[in-house]
Amino acid sequence: MDVDSAGLSGSAALLTRSRRLAIFAALMIGEFLYGWAWNSVDVLRPFQRSALGLSLVQAGSTYSAQGAGALTGAVLIGQLADRFGRRRVWATIIVGFGLALLAGLLVTSYTQLLAQRFVLGVFTGGVFPVGVSIYVNLFEEQVRGRIAGTLNACFSFSIVALGLALGQLGGHDWHLLLWLGGIPPLLLAGVVLALIPAGSSVDRHHVRGEKLPVRELFHPTVRRQTLLLATMTGLNFFGYQAYSGWLTTYLTETRGLSAAVAGEMVAWQFAGNIAGGFVWGWAADRFGRRFNAVGFLIASAAILTYLAMPGSPMLFRVVGLIYGATLCSSVIWGPWLAELYPPHLRSTAASIFNWGRIISFFAPLITGFLAEQYGLTVAMASAAVAFTLAAVIWLSQRETLPGRSTEAIPTPAQIDPSFVTSSDR
């Protein structure tokens, strides 16, 4: 991966190659630990349900609490990073989700569990927007897709590691998984502070805008763009919930497969997601950010094929692999969202990705209604519609990759003339 300083600006270009690679390594470790903390809500669910005597509904609601926290954290923490600096905010995020995970050791009631998961969600919700704004300022546009693909793999591998650790330690004491996921972030935070120079362009941008940066995303200059992007991310979350959320149920109840076989089919999609992240990251760097919208169109076709084809395990594996590999074409959304807005809004802009969770909260209710009225196949097919609409919005937006973009990115002065400083003139 070429990480020359060409295309970088300010102090980011002055950082040595080894320093930038070290920061990227810290980002990778942080992404792995974030994945461990986030996915522990699913992996530990049966143990916490047994320990606290929770019903199925109560156990499932812990994910809702965590998701609500993530939405809150994405909006609030992204703005804090743009306002006060990404270096300190990122270190605080890492410490925060580490301590929040360790707080799970003290939980003794359902209410406490909801509170713990909400707080964990708040801190993990800030990982994506702040992390994106760091590596977008750290590396030039031509490698940001591959950076995003690598971080996607780190997140996915954390799920594998969590599953393996559960198999080895779960039978002894599942609390060990909280210790393993909670202690390393406390150490990583110190490394982050040491690696990222305070006041550098990686840390913050020289232009300071509104006290609430999110308001700038709704300035008349970019309001329509912001609303369309939020809708696009919402359709992505809806589509994922509509299809993947019901997949195991569909395979076991509609297609009559055993739980073991159904689990294998899901694993093939997971494998496709890991491999696809690297491919689509490279494609976005080679052909442009909008090119990856074709992945959503292929994923939509794969969904309809999956629901209509004969019940052959081999076909399920192949089509499932294609779906998983093409769905993650959205891996470029992080840097792309940041590139669409001025540099001083990059963390806040990247948080748009998590705004779509508002729509995902309603996805189980909508798809559940469709399943009851028209059958599970129709409900899951709505995912293809959602991904297709998201692709259409994606293609309607501006390209940001140098050499392929046809429109200029709005400057701070275009967003608000009062932002013009001596360095902007």
Secondary structure, DSSP 8 states (H G I E B T S, - for coil): ----STT--GGGGGS-HHHHHHHHHHHHHHHHHHHHHHHHHHHTHHHHHHHHT--HHHHHHHHHHHHHHHHHHHHHHHHHHHHH-HHHHHHHHHHHHHHHHHGGGS--SHHHHHHHHHHHHHHHHTHHHHHHHHHHHHS-HHHHHHHHHHHHHHHHHHHHHHHHHHHHHTTT-THHHHHHHHHHHHHHHHHHHHHS-TTSTTT--S----SSGGGGGGSTTTHHHHHHHHHHHHHHHHHHHHHGGGHHHIIIIIS---HHHHHHHHHHHHHHHHHHHHHHHHHHHHH-TGGGHHHHHHHHHHHHHHHHS---HHHHHHHHHHHHHHHGGGGGHHHHHHHTS-GGGHHHHHTHHHHTHHHHTTHHHHHHHHHHHH-HHHHHHHHHHHHHHHHHHHHHS---STTT--S----HHHH-GGG--TTT-
